Amino acid sequence: MSSIEQVKTIIDSTLELGGRARAFGRETPLLGDIPELDSMAVVNLMTTMEEQFDIVVEDDEVSAETFATLGDLVDFVDFKLAAA
């Protein structure tokens, strides 16, 4: 499974979107456009991604730009995977 598909699955499950994330594309806005994606959900998403991808995300690496679009989030995950 590609990282974009894995991230969509994590988003859908963590935010309990009932399958809505399957239709997301790289340009789909996240932060500010998905009501379920609040500050606590960001923390839950990061924790789940750390577990699923076996990566470590430092607090100072998380910003609004990381969650601007699905593509931005996937690029961040891919960067962390390449650095691991």
C-alpha positions in Angstrom: 0.0 0.0 0.0 1.4 3.4 -0.9 2.0 6.0 1.8 -0.8 8.2 0.5 -3.3 5.3 0.8 -2.0 4.5 4.3 -2.3 8.2 5.4 -5.8 8.3 4.0 -6.7 5.2 5.9 -5.2 6.6 9.1 -7.1 9.9 8.7 -10.3 8.2 8.0 -10.0 5.9 11.0 -8.7 8.4 13.4 -11.2 11.1 12.5 -14.0 8.6 12.1 -14.9 9.9 8.7 -16.8 6.9 7.6 -14.9 6.4 4.4 -14.8 10.0 3.2 -11.0 10.1 3.2 -10.9 7.5 0.3 -12.0 10.3 -2.0 -9.2 12.7 -0.9 -6.5 13.6 -3.4 -3.1 15.2 -2.8 -4.6 18.7 -3.1 -7.4 18.1 -0.6 -7.2 20.7 2.1 -7.1 19.3 5.6 -6.6 21.8 8.4 -9.4 24.3 8.5 -11.5 22.3 6.0 -12.2 19.1 7.9 -14.2 20.0 11.0 -13.1 16.8 12.8 -9.4 17.9 12.4 -8.9 19.9 15.5 -5.8 20.2 17.7 -6.5 17.0 19.6 -7.1 15.1 16.4 -3.7 16.4 15.1 -2.1 14.9 18.2 -3.9 11.6 17.6 -3.0 11.5 14.0 0.7 12.1 14.7 0.7 9.4 17.4 -1.0 6.9 15.0 1.3 7.7 12.2 4.4 7.3 14.4 3.1 3.8 15.4 2.0 2.8 11.9 5.1 4.1 10.0 7.6 3.5 12.9 8.7 7.1 12.8 9.4 9.7 15.4 7.9 13.2 15.0 9.4 15.9 17.2 7.0 18.6 18.5 8.8 21.3 16.5 8.3 19.4 13.3 4.5 19.8 13.4 3.1 22.9 11.9 0.0 24.1 10.1 1.9 23.7 6.8 2.3 20.0 7.6 -1.5 19.6 7.6 -2.4 22.1 4.9 -3.2 19.4 2.3 -3.2 15.6 2.1 -0.1 15.9 -0.2 1.7 18.0 2.4 1.1 15.4 5.1 2.1 12.5 2.8 5.3 14.4 1.8 6.1 14.9 5.5 5.6 11.2 6.2 7.7 10.2 3.1 10.5 12.6 4.4 10.4 11.0 7.8 10.5 7.5 6.3 13.5 8.4 4.1 15.3 9.9 7.1 14.7 6.8 9.3 
